[in-house]
Amino acid sequence: MPAKVAALQVRGRFLTVLALRIDTDRADGPFYAQLDEQFRKTPQFFSGAPVVLDFANVPGLDDPDRIRELVDNLRRRELRVFGVQNAPGFDEAALQTLGLIPVNTGRDAPLPRETTPAPAAAAAPRPAENKVIRSPVRSGQMVVAEHGDLTVIGSVASGAELVAAGNIHVYGSLRGRAIAGCHGNESAHIFCQDLNAELVAIAGLYQTSESLEDAARQRCTHIYLEDEKLRMEVIA
């Protein structure tokens, strides 16, 4: 008898998702004017990226009609909105009619209802799984270190993407995207010998090529978070 071939496979997939935080309960003309200006400045950043709406700062914005209008306006701007976060009062059935799902971030996951009976029964922390790439990263490549640091011994081309739970080290020119602290680690750092990146981000805070500090461009640079802002320190 011929061997049976599985008709499907279930695999995990790491995706870079943008969170659009809504800071006003009035999504009106000024709101869309600011959004359109952001698109004009950084069109490549939003192109094709999946988007989650973050309502942490506007917990009262839970009217389905207002949310529908917001989502329709964003999708007309070709934003691929698929979910919401920090919206505990939203009715899931109403969200489904809008083609949205609730998305829980790692920080917002509920604590378990039952504690372990003794410390000895607690699971050991997962060891870091650092990754070292000993060649240049070409345009279109995506390299992920989901549980540790990522080191590239070579350059990172425009259109390439580095993602790490911990720090990112690039011993060469960084022209693509570098996303450190991807699970929310605000103590993560980015180091590179030549900063000319399309985007750098730590724990969700980012700057694009248009907003990089001029003093750090094409210099050996250390990037870190301080007071909820990205700082860039020229090393040499």
C-alpha positions in Angstrom: 0.0 0.0 0.0 1.3 3.5 -0.8 2.5 5.5 2.2 0.0 8.1 3.4 1.2 11.7 2.9 -0.1 14.3 5.4 -2.3 16.9 3.7 -1.2 19.7 6.1 1.5 20.7 8.6 1.2 23.0 11.6 4.3 25.2 12.1 5.1 28.2 14.3 6.0 31.3 12.4 7.7 34.5 13.7 6.2 37.6 12.2 7.0 41.3 12.6 3.7 43.0 13.5 3.2 46.7 13.9 1.2 48.0 16.8 -0.5 51.3 16.1 -1.3 52.9 19.4 -4.3 55.1 19.4 -3.8 58.1 21.7 -7.0 60.0 21.1 -10.7 59.0 21.4 -11.5 61.3 18.4 -10.2 59.7 15.2 -11.0 62.8 13.1 -9.3 65.1 10.6 -6.2 66.0 12.7 -5.6 62.3 13.5 -5.7 61.2 9.9 -3.5 64.2 8.9 -0.8 63.1 11.3 -1.2 59.5 10.1 -0.9 60.5 6.4 2.2 62.6 7.3 3.8 59.5 8.9 3.1 57.5 5.8 4.7 60.2 3.7 7.9 60.1 5.8 8.2 56.3 6.1 6.2 54.6 3.4 8.5 51.5 3.3 7.9 50.9 7.0 4.2 50.3 6.7 4.2 48.6 3.3 2.7 45.1 3.6 3.0 44.9 7.3 0.3 43.4 9.5 -1.1 45.9 12.0 -2.6 45.6 15.5 -4.5 48.5 17.0 -3.5 49.3 20.6 -6.2 50.9 22.7 -4.2 51.1 26.0 -4.5 54.9 26.1 -8.2 55.1 25.2 -10.0 52.4 27.2 -13.3 54.2 26.6 -13.1 53.9 22.8 -15.3 50.8 22.6 -18.2 51.9 20.4 -18.4 49.3 17.5 -19.5 52.0 15.0 -16.6 54.2 15.8 -14.2 51.3 15.6 -15.7 50.3 12.3 -15.1 53.8 10.9 -11.5 53.8 12.2 -10.7 50.4 10.7 -12.4 51.3 7.4 -10.3 54.4 7.1 -7.1 52.6 8.0 -7.8 49.8 5.5 -8.5 52.4 2.8 -4.9 53.6 3.4 -3.8 50.0 2.7 -3.0 49.2 6.4 -3.5 45.5 7.0 -5.4 45.7 10.3 -6.2 42.3 11.7 -6.4 42.6 15.5 -6.7 44.7 18.7 -4.8 44.7 21.9 -5.3 46.2 25.4 -9.0 46.3 24.7 -10.6 44.1 27.5 -14.1 45.7 27.2 -14.5 44.8 23.5 -17.1 42.2 22.5 -15.4 39.4 20.5 -18.5 38.9 18.4 -18.5 42.5 17.4 -14.7 42.3 16.6 -15.3 39.4 14.3 -17.9 41.4 12.3 -15.0 43.8 11.7 -12.6 41.1 10.7 -10.5 41.6 13.9 -9.2 39.3 16.6 -8.1 40.1 20.2 -4.3 39.8 20.5 -2.7 39.2 23.9 0.9 40.3 24.2 3.4 38.5 26.4 3.2 41.2 29.1 -0.6 41.0 29.2 -0.9 37.3 29.5 -2.9 36.4 32.7 -1.2 34.7 35.6 -2.0 31.0 36.2 -4.9 30.4 38.6 -3.0 27.8 40.6 0.6 28.2 41.9 3.0 25.3 42.0 3.1 23.5 45.3 6.9 24.1 45.9 9.7 26.0 44.2 11.3 22.7 43.3 8.4 22.0 40.9 8.9 25.3 39.0 10.2 24.9 35.5 13.8 26.0 35.0 14.2 29.2 32.9 14.9 28.6 29.3 18.6 29.0 28.5 19.6 31.7 26.0 20.0 30.4 22.4 22.4 32.9 20.9 22.9 32.9 17.1 26.0 33.8 15.2 25.9 34.4 11.4 29.4 34.3 9.8 28.4 35.8 6.5 26.8 38.9 5.1 23.0 39.0 5.3 21.5 39.6 1.8 18.5 41.7 0.8 15.3 39.8 1.4 16.8 37.6 4.1 15.3 37.5 7.7 17.4 36.2 10.5 15.8 35.5 13.9 17.3 34.7 17.3 14.0 34.2 19.2 15.5 33.3 22.5 18.9 35.1 22.7 21.4 37.5 21.1 22.1 37.7 17.3 25.6 38.4 16.0 26.4 39.0 12.3 30.0 38.9 11.3 29.5 40.8 8.1 27.3 43.5 6.6 23.5 43.6 6.5 22.1 44.7 3.2 19.2 47.0 2.5 16.0 45.0 2.6 17.3 42.4 5.1 15.9 42.1 8.6 17.5 41.0 11.9 15.2 40.1 14.8 16.4 39.1 18.3 14.9 38.6 21.8 18.2 40.0 23.2 21.0 42.1 21.7 22.0 42.5 18.1 25.7 42.9 17.1 26.7 43.7 13.5 30.4 43.6 12.7 29.9 45.5 9.4 27.5 47.9 7.8 23.9 47.8 9.0 21.7 49.0 6.1 18.6 46.8 6.6 16.3 46.5 9.7 17.4 45.6 13.2 14.8 44.7 15.8 16.2 43.9 19.3 14.2 43.0 22.4 11.4 41.6 20.2 9.6 40.1 23.2 9.6 43.4 25.1 13.1 43.3 26.6 13.8 47.0 27.2 17.4 46.3 28.3 18.4 45.0 24.9 21.0 46.9 22.8 22.0 47.2 19.2 25.7 47.6 18.2 27.0 48.1 14.7 30.2 49.3 13.0 28.5 51.4 10.4 25.0 52.7 11.0 22.9 53.3 7.8 19.8 51.4 8.7 16.3 51.4 7.3 15.0 50.9 10.8 16.2 50.2 14.3 13.9 49.1 17.1 14.2 48.0 20.7 11.1 46.6 22.5 8.8 48.1 20.0 10.2 51.6 20.0 11.8 52.4 16.6 13.4 55.0 14.4 13.6 54.9 10.6 16.3 56.0 8.3 14.7 59.4 8.0 14.9 60.1 11.7 18.4 58.6 12.6 20.6 61.0 14.3 23.0 62.6 11.8 26.0 62.3 14.2 25.6 58.5 14.3 25.2 57.9 10.5 27.9 55.8 9.0 29.6 55.5 12.5 30.2 52.8 14.9 27.1 53.1 17.1 25.5 51.8 20.3 21.7 52.0 20.4 19.7 51.5 23.6 16.6 52.6 25.4 16.5 55.4 28.0 13.4 57.1 29.4 11.3 55.3 26.7 13.4 56.8 23.9 15.9 55.4 21.6 19.4 56.7 22.3 22.3 56.6 19.8 25.9 56.7 21.2 28.8 56.9 18.8 31.5 54.5 19.9 34.3 55.6 17.6 
